[in-house]
Amino acid sequence: MKRLYIYTAVLGIAMASLTLMSCSDTWDDHYDVKHGYNDSGSNLNTLWDAISSNSELSNFANVIKACGFDKSLGGNQVFTVFAPTNNCFSAEEANALIAAYNKEKDSENVEGNISTFKEFIHNHVALYNHSVSSKSNDSIVMMNGKYLRLTPTQIGDAHIAKSNQLYDNGVLFIVNDQVKFFPNLFEYIKKDPDLDSLRQFMYDKRFFRYEFSAGSSVIGGIEDGKTVYLDSVFYLQNDLFEYNFLKAYLNDEDSTYLMVAPTNEVWRNKLEEYTTFFNYDNKVQFRDSLVYTNPRLAIMKGTIFSRTFNSDAALQDSAMSTNCVLRYNSRRGEWGADTLHYYEYYKPYDANGIFNGTTTIPCSNGTMMKANVWNFPKDETVLKNIIMESEYYGTIQEIVSKYTASTGELESVVPQRRTVSSDNPFYGQVSNNTFIEFEPRANKNHEVRFNITDVLSNVGYDIYLVTAPAQAYYPDASEYQRLPCKLGCSIYYHDQEGNEVKQELVSEVETKPDIVDHILLAENFKFPTCSYGLYEEKPQISLFVETKVKNADIKRNTHNRTMLIDCIILKPHQD
């Protein structure tokens, strides 16, 4: 399910910000009874009446009129408006905003994403009635979702000239300064030319959009058989914010983050490198979309830090990004081992730390940290160990059956799940304390094929087959049970055209008894194509393991044909 984020402050959060009058205050303390009338004594019913008839607010009124917001300020919905005078808001500035609106409305076609609305009109207007008294010191929500401090003398950094002018549909304040727009992290990305490459990705229409909510919008009537809305509400949705991606809602004014953002040169360099990791074969569905999205996500995953669990004191030791796994006991299920700490970085402020050398910019919901040098280690982000537990559902692709001419039957083996007890000497040595015993049905060699998922292309992997000792399940294992086994291993993968290729890794290797044995099958092995993130019934990459024990070995009592497979590990190679 997609989480929806409301752009305008029409929900209960706005209700919570209403300024309440204390019991000791009188109505006249809040509202000058003369307000609501112009200088000639004519009744001014609405906020728009008041703004449009005040010559000191003509520039502000021109913007409101040109953008069509006069209909809202002249309607029944209740607003509080902080109107800047002509002394602080010139005609030239007004004309520039109108020109920007006319240009954007045709291309964007969404009020909430048009800068004139988001950064100016909605930045000077709040829903519902708000007033001040001598003791006021409240935070209110503007229509663009920004939280601003309202006191008797200021709204944000803007100074109030006249307060509490009451009209039929709200309250008018006149201010001597424009209310400064303070972007959040997501908005800042769009404004900084140093972050153009990141902006292009984050604002890509494949992920980012505004969705109209008819239920939350204010209906103005029916024209030509169509519903007309006085105030339209749009929900900002960006799939990149979701759980499977960045896990951070960068437009949320209620959250606080630190974000490290690569400048354009850093982005280009990393993208060129990371794109080689995500070369899918030509038959993969949605290949072009995967090749576009995944390298860019690989750069940005692990670069955002919620202040909820990253205090200033904690950051002196380590920084835990929104993509890290906080609980150690959850890391095994996520990554295969609780000792791995992907997307968590030690000593972030040190010389080679991820925060070192960044330029910090305050935003309304946190701090942007622009990076001209990228200090995020690949082996703690994009290059992860791949651990395929033999006992996990889906790891065994198939057990190859063999026909026996003498009996006409298919001979095979039976996979038995074995758990290492807590009092066993090998407890904690066997991965996940579980392995699979492949028990032969007949005195013949047998073959098993294991699935391997989420492999990157053009990354050198050291490939290990890990076997368990018989004593891990049988404390009093017999001499025969403890005998070694001979194995042969081959790897299957796809070429660029999607054809399956088989390559032998080892023709024959002997397991070591009485230990957890890490058998190195290949060193710095590179796959030409990528399988990362693919959900396939039959994964394109698999490991074929077969016993190669001769009958003479059995007769001499030097080997047996029982495979005890713990896991398969693909570890990014390090020189």
Sequence and secondary structure as in RCSB ss.txt:
>XXXX:A:sequence
MKRLYIYTAVLGIAMASLTLMSCSDTWDDHYDVKHGYNDSGSNLNTLWDAISSNSELSNFANVIKACGFDKSLGG
NQVFTVFAPTNNCFSAEEANALIAAYNKEKDSENVEGNISTFKEFIHNHVALYNHSVSSKSNDSIVMMNGKYLRL
TPTQIGDAHIAKSNQLYDNGVLFIVNDQVKFFPNLFEYIKKDPDLDSLRQFMYDKRFFRYEFSAGSSVIGGIEDG
KTVYLDSVFYLQNDLFEYNFLKAYLNDEDSTYLMVAPTNEVWRNKLEEYTTFFNYDNKVQFRDSLVYTNPRLAIM
KGTIFSRTFNSDAALQDSAMSTNCVLRYNSRRGEWGADTLHYYEYYKPYDANGIFNGTTTIPCSNGTMMKANVWN
FPKDETVLKNIIMESEYYGTIQEIVSKYTASTGELESVVPQRRTVSSDNPFYGQVSNNTFIEFEPRANKNHEVRF
NITDVLSNVGYDIYLVTAPAQAYYPDASEYQRLPCKLGCSIYYHDQEGNEVKQELVSEVETKPDIVDHILLAENF
KFPTCSYGLYEEKPQISLFVETKVKNADIKRNTHNRTMLIDCIILKPHQD
>XXXX:A:secstr
    EESSS SHHHHTT     TT  HHHH  TTTTB TT  B  SHHHHHHT GGGHHHHHHHHHTTTHHHHTS
SS EEEEEE TTTS HHHHHHHHHHHHHHHHHH  GGG HIIIIIITTSEEES     TT  EEEEBTTS EEEE
 SSEETTEEEEEEEEEETTEEEEEESS       HHHHHHH GGGHHHHHHHT TTTEEEEEEEEEEEEEEEETT
EEEEEEEEEEEEEGGGSTTTT   TT TT  EEEEEE HHHHHHHHHHHHGGG   TTSTTHHHHHHHHHHHHHH
TT EEETTS  HHHHTTEEE TTS   HHHHHHHHS TT  TTEEESTTSTTSTTTT EEEEETTEEEEEESS  
  GGGTTS  EEEETTSTTTEEEEE EEETTTTEEE EEEEEEE  TTSTTTTTSGGGEEEEEEESSSS  EEEE
EE S  TT  EEEEEEE  GGGT TT  TTTT   EEEEEEEEE TTS EEEEEEEEEEE  TTS EEEEEEEEE
  SS  TT   SS SEEEEEEE   HHHHHTTS    EEEEEEEEEE   
